[in-house]
Amino acid sequence: MERMGKKRTVSSVPISPARHVVVALRMAGIAGQDKLNGVFSYLNEGHRWMLSIYRTRHEFTAKTVREEIAKGADGFLVGIPGVEEALAEIAKTSLPVVLLNVPPGELAVRGRAVATVKSDAREVGRHAADALLSQGVYKSYGYVGYRTDDDWSRERGSAFHDALGKAGFVVRMFDITHYRAGIDNRASLIRWLGSLPKPCGILAACDDRAYEILDACNESGIKVPSEVGLLGVNNDPILCENSLPKLSSVQPDFKEEGRLASELLEGMMGNRTTAKPVTRLVGIKTIVHRESTFPLSHAGKLVQKALAFIDRNAARKIGVPDVIAHLKVSRSLAELRFRELQHESIYEAITRVRLEEVKHRLQTTRDTIEKISSDCGWTNANALKNLFRRTFGQSMRDYRDGRLKHGG
């Protein structure tokens, strides 16, 4: 029991004032919403911020930045593209800023107290390639870039292309790099989709683009997923769950991007004078398979392995026994799975790949027909000439002359 008259002392830790942080994130899609969730996740760990939140580039302007600075802003998190004038205002100060998937603009000149956090676009492309390859049913692959050809779109496509190239496949690209005219023309997209060897596995740069592809396939009678297996990026539930069929999608870890951006900003606000520029990449969270892609299959993996081997070696005069030896299974099993999934025999697949190479050589070289025949696996040029005419309805010479005449 306490003695009367004795004072009690209560020890207390002074509470630091809340930092004033300006957050500019586009909320139109799932990416911005999840990044904001990541910010709140970081704050729930015990950090004290007072937030000013802006959701569109029309709200987050140079005037807005000047007003926030006048109110005593301590730092900025910016994830809205197209706000160069606002970033230029921040660049006039030493205030720290973390950019989420947006270019630095004039902040690049200022240098210090600038960090960038973004989704690892190349990891998105690699994982998408692995996901479609593992389904084991596709004869070909394609990538459809975003209409504005942003860096993230090019990087996703490049990584997708490279990963499938290592597996022995050629990826057909529909992006500004390869189709500088009419990329956003619906008719050209439908023509491109129609030209793909089926079934084809396609990665779209994002769910919005995948939704457009689904609509184009439905209009032109291309069946998804039996003729085109389609994978988007972002896993936006509004688009993915309401498309027909439902859309499979790569899910980046947007929440972790927001959390990491907050952690970096907190560190810079504590020591802005020595903070050097830094870039952090965040990988994917998962791949969500819905109706627009095939389910995984052991048989599919076997067929995919065979197709990759054929694509790499068809011109080396390989035969069916070489493919069987590579697969290390019985011929009857290999032929059965091939018929089930590819609707052709192994021999027909070898011949198809060889003929595609013949067409390519006719278009791009001046080599004689005899040399092309030999280089593409035929010992008898006349046999190839007859097969080419039966398959394509014209002679090899007429095909070459026609392509040259029309600039092909």
C-alpha positions in Angstrom: 0.0 0.0 0.0 1.4 3.4 -0.9 2.2 5.9 1.7 0.2 9.0 1.7 1.8 12.1 0.3 4.4 10.3 -1.9 4.3 11.3 -5.6 4.2 8.6 -8.2 6.3 9.1 -11.3 5.1 7.7 -14.6 7.8 7.1 -17.2 6.7 7.8 -20.8 8.3 7.6 -24.2 7.7 10.7 -26.3 5.5 10.0 -29.3 7.0 11.3 -32.6 4.7 13.3 -34.8 3.1 11.6 -37.7 4.8 12.0 -41.0 2.8 13.8 -43.7 2.9 11.5 -46.8 1.3 12.2 -50.1 0.1 9.0 -51.9 -0.8 9.2 -55.6 -2.0 5.8 -56.9 -4.3 5.1 -59.9 -7.4 3.3 -58.4 -9.1 2.3 -61.7 -7.8 -1.3 -61.5 -6.7 -3.9 -59.1 -3.0 -2.9 -59.2 -3.5 0.5 -57.5 -5.9 -0.8 -55.0 -3.6 -3.6 -53.9 -0.6 -1.2 -53.7 -2.6 1.0 -51.4 -3.4 -2.1 -49.3 0.3 -2.7 -49.1 0.8 0.9 -47.8 -1.8 0.3 -45.1 -0.2 -3.1 -44.3 3.1 -1.3 -43.6 1.5 1.3 -41.4 -0.2 -1.4 -39.4 3.2 -2.6 -38.4 3.4 0.5 -36.1 4.4 3.4 -38.4 2.6 6.8 -38.0 1.8 8.6 -41.2 -0.9 11.2 -42.1 -1.9 10.4 -45.6 -3.1 12.7 -48.5 -4.4 10.3 -51.2 -4.9 11.2 -54.9 -6.4 8.7 -57.3 -6.1 10.2 -60.8 -3.6 12.3 -62.8 -6.3 15.1 -63.0 -6.2 15.3 -59.2 -2.4 15.0 -58.8 -1.0 18.1 -60.5 1.9 20.5 -60.1 -0.5 22.8 -58.2 -1.5 19.9 -55.9 2.2 19.2 -55.2 2.9 22.9 -54.4 0.0 22.9 -52.0 1.1 19.7 -50.2 4.6 21.0 -49.9 3.3 24.2 -48.3 1.3 22.1 -45.8 4.6 20.4 -44.8 4.7 17.2 -46.8 7.5 14.8 -45.7 7.5 12.5 -48.7 5.7 11.2 -51.8 4.6 7.8 -53.1 3.7 8.2 -56.8 2.2 5.4 -59.0 0.1 7.4 -61.5 1.6 7.7 -65.1 1.5 10.9 -67.0 2.2 13.3 -64.1 5.4 14.7 -65.4 4.6 18.3 -64.3 3.9 17.1 -60.7 7.2 15.2 -60.6 9.0 18.3 -61.9 7.7 20.2 -58.9 8.9 17.5 -56.5 12.3 17.6 -58.3 12.7 21.3 -57.2 12.9 20.1 -53.6 14.9 17.6 -51.6 11.8 15.7 -50.5 12.1 11.9 -50.9 9.9 10.2 -53.4 9.2 6.5 -54.3 7.9 5.8 -57.8 5.8 2.7 -58.4 6.1 1.7 -62.1 6.3 5.2 -63.4 9.4 6.9 -65.1 11.2 9.5 -63.0 11.1 12.4 -65.4 13.1 15.4 -63.9 13.7 13.5 -60.7 16.3 11.5 -62.6 18.4 14.7 -62.7 18.0 15.4 -59.0 19.3 11.9 -58.2 19.2 11.6 -54.5 16.2 10.6 -52.4 14.5 8.8 -55.3 13.6 5.2 -55.3 11.7 3.0 -57.8 9.6 0.0 -57.0 8.1 -2.0 -59.9 6.8 -5.4 -60.9 9.5 -7.6 -62.3 8.3 -7.6 -65.9 10.8 -10.2 -67.0 9.7 -12.6 -64.3 6.1 -12.2 -65.5 7.2 -13.2 -69.0 9.2 -16.2 -67.8 6.6 -17.6 -65.5 3.9 -17.1 -68.2 6.1 -19.0 -70.7 6.6 -21.8 -68.2 2.8 -22.0 -67.4 1.8 -22.3 -71.1 4.7 -24.7 -71.9 3.7 -27.0 -69.0 0.2 -27.4 -70.5 1.9 -29.2 -73.4 -0.8 -28.7 -76.1 0.4 -25.7 -78.1 1.9 -25.9 -81.6 2.9 -22.2 -81.5 3.0 -19.2 -79.1 2.3 -15.5 -79.4 2.6 -12.3 -77.4 0.2 -9.3 -77.7 1.8 -6.1 -76.4 0.0 -3.1 -74.8 -1.2 -0.5 -77.3 1.0 2.2 -75.9 4.1 0.0 -76.0 5.3 0.9 -72.4 8.6 -0.4 -71.1 6.8 -3.1 -68.9 4.9 -4.4 -71.9 8.1 -4.7 -74.0 10.0 -6.4 -71.1 7.2 -8.9 -70.5 7.1 -9.8 -74.2 10.9 -10.0 -74.5 11.2 -12.4 -71.5 8.3 -14.5 -72.8 10.0 -14.6 -76.3 13.4 -15.6 -74.8 12.1 -18.3 -72.5 10.2 -20.0 -75.2 13.1 -19.6 -77.6 15.3 -21.6 -75.2 12.7 -24.3 -75.3 12.9 -24.4 -79.1 9.9 -22.4 -80.1 9.4 -19.2 -82.2 7.1 -16.6 -80.6 5.0 -14.5 -83.0 4.9 -11.0 -81.7 2.0 -8.5 -82.1 3.4 -5.3 -80.7 4.7 -1.9 -82.0 8.2 -3.2 -82.4 7.0 -5.7 -85.1 3.8 -4.1 -86.3 4.4 -0.3 -86.4 1.2 0.3 -88.4 -2.2 -0.5 -87.1 -1.4 -2.3 -83.8 -4.6 -1.0 -82.3 -6.6 -1.8 -85.4 -9.1 -4.6 -84.5 -9.1 -6.0 -88.1 -5.3 -6.4 -88.0 -5.5 -8.2 -84.6 -8.1 -10.6 -86.0 -6.0 -11.3 -89.1 -3.0 -12.0 -86.9 -4.9 -14.3 -84.6 -6.2 -16.2 -87.7 -2.7 -16.6 -89.0 -1.4 -18.4 -85.9 -0.8 -22.2 -86.1 -3.4 -23.8 -83.8 -3.6 -24.5 -81.0 -1.6 -21.5 -79.9 -0.7 -20.2 -76.4 -0.9 -16.4 -76.1 0.3 -14.1 -73.4 -1.4 -10.7 -73.4 0.5 -7.8 -71.8 -2.3 -7.2 -69.3 -5.9 -8.3 -68.6 -7.4 -5.4 -70.6 -5.5 -6.5 -73.7 -6.5 -10.2 -73.0 -10.1 -9.1 -72.8 -9.8 -7.5 -76.3 -8.3 -10.7 -77.6 -11.1 -12.8 -76.2 -13.6 -10.5 -77.9 -11.8 -10.7 -81.2 -11.6 -14.5 -81.0 -15.4 -14.7 -80.3 -16.1 -12.4 -83.2 -13.9 -14.4 -85.6 -15.0 -17.9 -84.5 -11.7 -18.8 -82.9 -12.3 -21.2 -80.0 -10.7 -20.5 -76.6 -9.0 -22.5 -75.2 -9.1 -25.3 -77.8 -7.6 -23.2 -80.5 -6.1 -20.3 -78.5 -5.0 -20.6 -74.9 -4.9 -17.2 -73.4 -3.2 -15.8 -70.3 -3.5 -12.2 -69.1 -1.6 -10.3 -66.4 -2.8 -8.5 -63.2 -5.6 -11.0 -62.2 -8.2 -8.2 -62.1 -11.3 -10.1 -60.8 -13.8 -7.8 -62.6 -12.3 -8.6 -66.0 -11.2 -12.2 -65.4 -14.4 -13.5 -63.7 -16.8 -11.8 -66.1 -15.1 -12.6 -69.5 -16.4 -15.5 -71.6 -14.7 -17.8 -71.1 -13.2 -16.8 -67.7 -9.7 -15.4 -68.1 -6.5 -17.0 -66.7 -4.0 -14.5 -65.5 -0.6 -13.9 -63.9 -1.0 -12.2 -60.5 1.9 -9.8 -59.7 2.5 -9.1 -56.0 1.1 -5.6 -56.0 0.5 -5.5 -52.3 4.2 -6.2 -51.6 5.1 -3.4 -54.0 3.1 -1.0 -51.9 4.6 -2.3 -48.6 8.1 -2.2 -49.9 7.7 1.3 -51.3 6.5 2.5 -47.9 9.5 0.9 -46.2 11.9 2.6 -48.6 10.1 6.0 -48.2 10.2 5.7 -44.4 14.0 5.2 -44.5 14.5 8.1 -46.9 12.4 10.5 -44.8 14.6 9.7 -41.8 17.8 10.5 -43.8 17.0 12.2 -47.0 20.4 13.8 -47.5 22.3 10.6 -48.0 19.6 8.5 -49.7 21.0 7.3 -53.0 18.8 6.3 -56.0 17.6 2.6 -55.8 15.4 0.4 -57.8 13.7 -2.7 -56.4 11.8 -5.4 -58.4 9.0 -7.4 -57.0 8.1 -10.8 -58.4 4.8 -12.5 -59.1 2.4 -13.9 -56.4 0.9 -16.7 -58.4 -0.7 -17.7 -61.8 -4.5 -18.2 -61.6 -5.8 -20.7 -64.2 -9.4 -20.3 -65.3 -11.2 -21.4 -68.4 -9.1 -19.6 -71.0 -6.1 -22.1 -70.6 -6.0 -25.9 -70.6 -5.5 -27.8 -67.3 -2.1 -29.2 -66.7 -1.5 -32.6 -68.2 1.3 -35.2 -68.2 0.4 -36.2 -71.7 0.6 -32.5 -72.7 4.1 -32.2 -71.3 5.2 -35.2 -73.3 3.8 -33.7 -76.5 5.4 -30.4 -75.8 8.8 -32.0 -75.3 8.3 -33.7 -78.7 7.3 -30.5 -80.5 10.3 -28.6 -79.1 12.7 -31.4 -80.3 11.0 -31.4 -83.7 11.2 -27.6 -84.1 14.9 -27.7 -83.2 15.9 -30.6 -85.4 13.4 -31.1 -88.2 15.9 -29.8 -90.9 18.5 -32.3 -89.7 16.8 -35.2 -91.5 15.4 -36.7 -88.2 12.7 -39.3 -88.3 10.0 -40.6 -86.0 12.5 -43.0 -84.3 14.7 -40.0 -83.3 11.7 -38.3 -81.6 10.8 -41.5 -79.8 14.3 -42.0 -78.6 14.3 -38.4 -77.2 11.0 -38.9 -75.4 12.2 -42.3 -73.9 8.7 -43.8 -74.1 7.1 -46.4 -76.4 6.2 -45.4 -80.0 2.6 -46.5 -79.5 2.2 -44.2 -76.4 3.9 -41.2 -78.1 1.8 -41.6 -81.3 -1.4 -41.9 -79.2 -0.7 -38.8 -77.2 0.2 -36.9 -80.3 -3.0 -37.8 -82.1 -5.0 -36.9 -79.0 -3.6 -33.5 -78.4 -2.2 -32.4 -81.8 -4.5 -34.1 -84.2 -1.6 -35.2 -86.3 1.1 -37.9 -86.3 4.7 -37.3 -85.3 5.7 -37.8 -89.0 3.2 -35.1 -90.0 4.5 -32.7 -87.4 8.1 -33.2 -88.7 6.9 -32.6 -92.3 4.9 -29.5 -91.3 7.9 -27.9 -89.5 10.1 -28.7 -92.5 7.6 -27.1 -94.9 7.4 -24.0 -92.8 11.2 -23.7 -93.0 11.0 -24.2 -96.8 8.5 -21.3 -97.1 10.7 -19.1 -94.9 13.8 -19.8 -97.0 11.9 -19.1 -100.2 10.8 -15.7 -98.8 14.1 -14.6 -97.3 16.9 -16.1 -99.5 17.9 -16.5 -103.1 19.1 -20.1 -102.6 18.3 -22.5 -105.3 15.3 -24.9 -104.8 17.8 -27.8 -104.8 19.8 -26.2 -101.9 16.7 -25.4 -99.9 15.5 -29.0 -100.4 18.7 -30.4 -99.1 19.0 -28.0 -96.2 15.5 -28.7 -95.1 15.8 -32.4 -94.9 14.9 -33.7 -98.4 17.2 -35.9 -100.4 15.1 -35.6 -103.5 14.1 -32.1 -104.7 11.3 -33.4 -106.9 9.7 -35.1 -104.0 9.6 -31.7 -102.1 8.3 -29.9 -105.2 5.4 -32.3 -105.5 4.6 -32.2 -101.8 4.7 -28.4 -101.7 2.3 -28.1 -104.7 -0.1 -30.6 -103.1 0.0 -28.9 -99.7 -0.1 -25.2 -100.8 -1.7 -25.3 -104.2 1.2 -23.7 -106.1 4.8 -24.5 -107.0 7.7 -23.4 -104.9 8.8 -21.0 -107.7 5.4 -19.4 -108.0 5.2 -19.0 -104.2 8.6 -17.3 -104.2 7.7 -15.0 -107.1 4.4 -14.1 -105.6 5.9 -13.2 -102.2 8.5 -11.0 -103.9 6.0 -9.3 -106.1 3.8 -8.3 -103.1 6.7 -7.4 -100.9 6.5 -10.5 -98.7 
